[in-house]
Amino acid sequence: MSPAQTVKIYRVQKDIADIMKDAVKNSDLKSKNRIFIKPNLSHPEYLPGVVTSPQLTYELISLIRDKAREVIVGESDGFNYACSMAFQKTGMETAVKKAGGTIMNLSEDQVVKVKFPESTSPVKHLFLSKTMLKSDAIVDLPLLKTHEFMLYSGAIKNLFGCIPSNRRIYLHPYLPEVFLRLYQLFKPQLTIMDARIGIEGNGPTKGKPVKLDLLLTGTDALAVDIVSAQVMGLNWKDTYLNYLAKQTGLQEKDIQIQGCQISEVKRKFELPRIDLPVKAQMEIYKHEYLTKFFFCSLDVVKLFQKITSAYRGETVQFA
């Protein structure tokens, strides 16, 4: 039986400083020496609701830097862009350094092979960042988004970017199992879901912005995700979150809501439009070898993008 988990929903007026102080106080982060912060840099330039706010990251680091010996903000290279470029163009690098933290490209860190010998799935191991595995605490900074291939993207999906290889796209046929392993290994001590602006429709990078003015915080990433999906008007049991909940024993009744209640802030998000390009990619992702074939090189991906562009009249990014 899973222990009770608390998720707090805040309405944001103007200043987020008091909310961040409350979240940090309830997470016991100040007793940790090395804290690793995982933002979402899923786009090489800053887009509200798509990329983690540099301002929010700055506020967080400022609160924990005096007690912690080291605060690291890390992300991996995207499939078609370098993490270093994203850190620079989004303003995240400037914000982190100003607050006294350091940035890290996980794709350049030493990796550790973590084995899962008891696994009955094809996921027998993952190569993960040594720095992350050796950190005393992980802080997860996701955003509230729909996802055109997975319906929902949030805190646990954000951990997928912890896999240093930009070839992590090859793991798409096994994502629920991969998410479970990342969640169990890293156990984020604090999750701060920035829902001031959410993304509906064909997220996570190309959807429509939705102004919600909310922040959700908690010490269990799965609990925060379940509540976040409900805020979006989604049935979380229709997503990969259901698999994780069954594997870990977390039930909806185990989650205690503080602050605003879901009924007060719920807003029905527009679902992704599953057109022909999305259907094709979803079919590809079901099969390991098809995934490796279609995403074996950036040239193949660009061709796929051109075909999608001709069909839709717009480009699409693969995340």
Residue, then its C-alpha position, 0 to 999 in steps of 0.5 A: m500500500s502506497p503512503a499518502q501523498t500531498v499535492k498543493i495547488y497554488r493560484v499565482q497572483k504576481d510574485i512566486a517567491d512565497i510559493m517557492k519558499d513554501a514548497v522548499k520548506n515542505s521538501d527538506l531540501k535545505s539538508k542536502n549537499r548536492i541538489f540536481i534540478k531537472p528543467n524542461l528544455s524541450h525547445p532551443e528557445y524560450l517559449p512560455g509553457v513549453v520551456t521551464s521558466p528561467q525566473l522560476t529556476y532562479e527563485l528556486i536556486s536562490l532559496i537553496r543555494d546557501k545551505a547546499r554545497e552544490v546546485i546543478v541544473g542539467e539537461s541532455d541534448g535534444f535529437n536535433y539541437a544541442c543542450s548548450m544552445a538551449f541553455q544559452k538561448t532560453g536564458m536559463e544559463t544566465a539565470v542559473k549562474k546569477a543565482g549561484g548554481t552551475i549548468m550541466n550538459l548530461s550528454e557530456d557527463q560520465v554515464v553509469k550502466v544501471k541494470f534491471p536483471e529482474s525486468t520482464s520487459p526488453v528494458k534490461h538497463l539504462f545508461l544514466s548520468k553519474t552526477m544525477l545518480k550521486s546527487d543527494a536530491i533531485v528537483d523536477l521542474p516540469l510544465l503542464k502540457t498535452h502530448e500528441f503521442m502520449l496525451y499527457s506530458g508532465a513531471i515523469k515525462n520530464l525525467f526522460g530527458c535525464i537519459p544522456s543519449n539523444r538516441r533515447i528516442y529509440l526507447h519510445p516503444y517501451l516508454p511506460e517501463v522506462f518512465l517507471r525505472l526513472y521515477q523509481l531511480f531518481k525519486p524527485q524530492l520536490t516537483i514544481m509543476d509550472a502551470r501558469i501557462g499550459i499547452e493544449g492540443n498538439g503539445p508538447t512544443k506545438g500546441k496552444p498556450v492556455k493561461l491558468d496562473l497555477l503552480l502545483t507542488g509535491t514531494d511525489a512526481l507521480a502524485v503531482d502528475i495525476v493531479s495535474a492531468q485532472v486539472m487539465g480535464l484528462n482521465w489520467k487512467d487513459t495515460y501511461l500514469n495508470y501503468l506507473a500507479k499500478q506498478t507502485g501501488l499509488q491510488e487516487k485516494d492516497i493523494q491529499i489536495q491542499g490549497c485550491q481544490i481541483s474543481e476550483v481550477k479545472r479547465k478542459f484542455e483541447l486534446p491532440r489532433i491525431d492526424l495522419p502524421v501523428k498516426a504514422q509516428m505512433e505506429i512507428y513508435k510501437h516497434e523498436y526496429l521501425t523507430k531505429f530506422f526512421f530516426c537513424s539520422l537527422d536527414v531522415v527526420k528532416l525528410f519526415q518533417k518536410i512530408t508533415s509540413a506539406y500535409r499540415g502546412e506547418t513544421v513539426q518537431f520530434a521530442 
